[in-house]
Amino acid sequence: MRNGRAAMLLVSKALHSLPADASLAQCCEQVTAQLSEAYRQQGVSADHLIAHPEERTTASAAIFSLQRQEIWLVGDCQCLVDGVFHDNPKPHENRIAHERATILQQMLNKGETDIDSLRQHDVGRDQVVGQIVLTCFDQNKKFSVFDGFPVALDKVKVIPVPTDSEVVLATDGYPFLFSSLSESETALARLLAADPLCIHQYVATKGLMDGQVSFDDRAYIRFRVSR
């Protein structure tokens, strides 16, 4: 099982056991405890994970609390509240993404490679992956995330949700978020057809690799809030 899927299952398990009136702090504490216990069961020491944060079981989450009428964006998720967009991006990711895009575009301009080859082996990502790993040391310092260590609550974005609002929660695998799944999927499909490397219309730290259906994982849910 990949690290990301393992993280998702553990976070989901913790969230399902929360009381309905849990606060943001209580939520983060319970999820952290769930991940920490998984490390203990696997015999992975906290000291090792402090030295190698890139090896932590890590996940972001967009969480809605009905009783508190709030959305909590832990990490780089996104949402719409009555059509108003909110996100919580990681610092430095935009800079790293543009650096990758510049590298790939220069290689394409010089004729050193082509799009099909880069979809087999993204050499631009190879050149920035070290910077991506370094950003892991900023987890729960400069940005929030669930990783088995105390969540930086001040880096969690909290969005109030009025009664009778329409809410969309989604991962950042949807570069263009709309109030319907079909619109969001259509916009994604158009992007991937026009810019599969994600270096022009939407600049990302990775693109659509050969054999994959998108450049990143995606989840989408829409609902209306009522009391």
N, C-alpha and C positions, 0 to 999 in steps of 0.2 A: 504494500500500500504506500502510495506517495505521501510525503510529509503533509502536504496541504489537505489531502482528504482525511488523514488521521486527525489533523487539527479540527477540521469541520465537524467530524463525528463527536469528538470530545467536547467541543464548545456547545454543540447542539444538545448533548446529554446534560450538560450543566444547566443550560437555559431552560430545559424542560422541567427541571426540578426546582426552579425558582418560585417563591410565592408571588402571587399576582401583584402585591403591593411593594415588591422589592425596589430599592433605590438603585441608582446607577452604581454607587459604591458597593452595595451588597451584590449586585450582579457581577461586577468585575472581580470581587473577592471570590465568589463561588466558581467562576470560570477559571480563575488563576489557580485555585486549589485543585480543580479537576485536572488541569494540565500538569501541575506540579506532582500530583500523585502518579500520573502516567510516567513521568520521568523516574520517580522513585521505583516504580514497578519494573522499569526497564534497566535499572541500575545505572542511570546516567546522573552524574554528580552536578550539583549547582555550580561548582567552581568551573567545571569543564564548559558548561553552557554560558557562563559569564565570559569566559575567554573566547568562546566560539558561538556567538549569538546566531550566526547563519545556520546552525544545526538545530535550533529550537523548533519545536512544533508550534507553528505560528498561523494565526488566522485573523482576518478582519471581520467585522459584523455590523450590520445595520439592524438595530433592535427597536421595536415599538413597545412602549409601556402604555396599555390602555388606561390603567388606573391613574397614572401620572400624566397621561396625554403628552408624552414626549417621545421623540426619536433620538436614539443614541447612536452616533456614528463612531464606532471604535475602529480606527484604521481607515484605509482608503476606499470607503463605500460612498454611495450617493443616494439621493432621494428627491422626490418631488412632493411638495405639500400644496395642493390646489394649484399645480402648475409652476410653482416657484422652486427653482433648482437649488440644492445644497450639496456640497461635497466636503471631503476632508482629506485632501491629497497629502502625500508624503513630501517633505521638503527635499529639495535636490533632485527629485525624480524628473522634473521637467528639464532641468539642465542636462542631466545624463541622457535623456531621450533625444534631445537636440544634438548632443555630441555624437551619438550613434547615427542619427539621421545624416549628419554632415559627413561622417566617415563613409557611409554607404553611397551617398550621392556622389561624392568625389570619385569613388571607385567606379561607379556606373558611368560618370562623365568621361573618365579616362579609358573606358572600354576594358577594364581589368576583370570584369565579371558581368553577370546579367541577373535579372530578377529570379529566374528559375534556379540558378546556382545558389543565390543567397537564401532562397527558401529551403534549400537543402542544408546549407551551412551558413549561418548568420555571423560572418566574421566581424561585423560592426558590434554585435552584442559581445563577442569574445573580447573585444578591446575595452568594453565598459563594464564587464561583469565584476571586475575587481572593485570598481567604485560602488556597484550595487551591494556587494558583500560588506563594504565598509559602512554603508548606511545602516546595516543591521545593528551596529554598535549604538545607534541613536534610538533604537526601539525603547519606547516608554521613557524617553528623555526629550527628544524633539518631536516625536509623533507617537500616537497610541496604537496598541495592538494587543491581542491576546497571545501570550507566549509563555505562560507559566510563571512570570515574574510580575510584581505589582504594576498595575496599569496606571499610566500617567493620566489621571482624571482630568487635569487641566487641558489635555490634548484631545479629549473626547468632545466632539461637537454635539451639543444638545439643542434640539429644535422643538419648540412648542407646537402642538398640533390642536387647533380648535375643534370643537365638536362639529360633526357633519363635513369634515374635510375629506378630500380624496387624497390618498397617500400612495406613492410608488416607492418601494425600496428596491435597490439594485446594487450589484457589484460593478466595479469599473470596467468589466468586460463589455459594457455597453458604452461606447464613446459618445453616443448621442442618445440622451434619455428622453423618451416621450411618454405621454399619458396612456399609451396602449402598447402591449407587447408586440403586436404586429408592426407598428410604426418603428419601434426601436430595433426590431429584427431587420426590417427593410433598410433602415439607415445603415446598420452594420454591414449587411450584404453589399450595399452600394460601395461602402468604404473599402471592403476587402477586394471587390472587383477592380476598383480604380487604383487602390494604393495598398496592395497586399503586404508590403514591407512596413507599412505604417511610418512613413518618413515625410509625407507631404500633407495630406488632408487631416490626418490625426497623427501626431508625433508621439511614439511610444518607445519603451525600452525593448520591445520585441515585436515581431510581425507574425504573419500567417505562415507557419512552417508547412512544408509538404506533408500531406497525410492528415493534417488537422482541419477542423471545420471553422476555427476562429483563432484569433491571436491571444485570447485570454479566456479564463473560465467566466461564466456568466450565470446570474440568478436574477429573477425579476418577480415581484409580487405587487399587485395593486388591490387596494381595498378602500372602503369608505368607513370613517370613524363615526360611531354613534354610541350613545350612552343610554 
